[in-house]
Amino acid sequence: MRFRLVPENTKLPFMRWAKVGFPASLIAMALSVVAFFTLGLNLGIDFRGGTLIEVQSVQPVADISEIRARLGQLE
């Protein structure tokens, strides 16, 4: 006996639900297009790029803003 995912005697009325499914899928597609243009895409860090600079100090740092200002001059 073979394993079957769908039994042979399955009788599901797929076309009965076509009158509901087709308009529902059209509404879902329209909503996704509207959401795309209004919300935009959530691009992660992979698409944003940038540079990461890691600074280590032997002594405790008193003024972090001074270090950020000095590093900002490197651009």
N, C-alpha and C positions, 0 to 999 in steps of 0.2 A: 504494500500500500504506500503510495506517494504522499508526501506532505503537501497540502494545498493551502495557500493563504486565503483564497476565496473559494468557498464550496461551490460545486457545480449547480446545486439547486437554489442558488441565490436569486431572488426576484425582488429587486429594489426598483421602485418607480422613479428613476432619475429624471425623466422628462416631465413628471408632474411638478417638480420643484424648479423647473427652468424659468417659469414666469416670475418666480420670486428671486431666484439666484442671479439671473442676468441683470435686472435693475440694481440689485444690491451690490454686485461687483462693479457696475458702472459708477454708482455713488462712491464706493470705496476708492476707485481709481481717481475720480474727480477730487475727492478730499485729499488724496495723497499729492496730487499736482498742486493744489492750493497750498497745502502745508509746505511743499518744497519751495514755492516762491515766497511765502510769507515768513517761514521760520528759517529757511536756508539749511545748509548741511552743517553737521557738527564735525568739523575736521579735527582730528586729533593732532597730537604732537608730531606725528609722522609727516604731516603735510604743512606744518607751520614753519619748520626749520628753526634756525637760531643757533646761538653759541652758548655753551655752558662753560663758565670759568670757575674753577674751584681753587680757593685760596686757603692756605693753611698758615697758622701762626704758632710760633713756639711759645710766645708770651700771650697772656690774655689781652684781648682787644678792647680798648676803652671807647673808641668812637667808630662805629661801623659806617656811619655816613661818610666819614673822611675816606675810608677805603673804597666805598662805592664811587665817590667823586673821582678819586685817582684812577680807578679802573675805567670809569666812563670817559676819561681823556684818551684812552687807548684806541677808541673807535676811529 
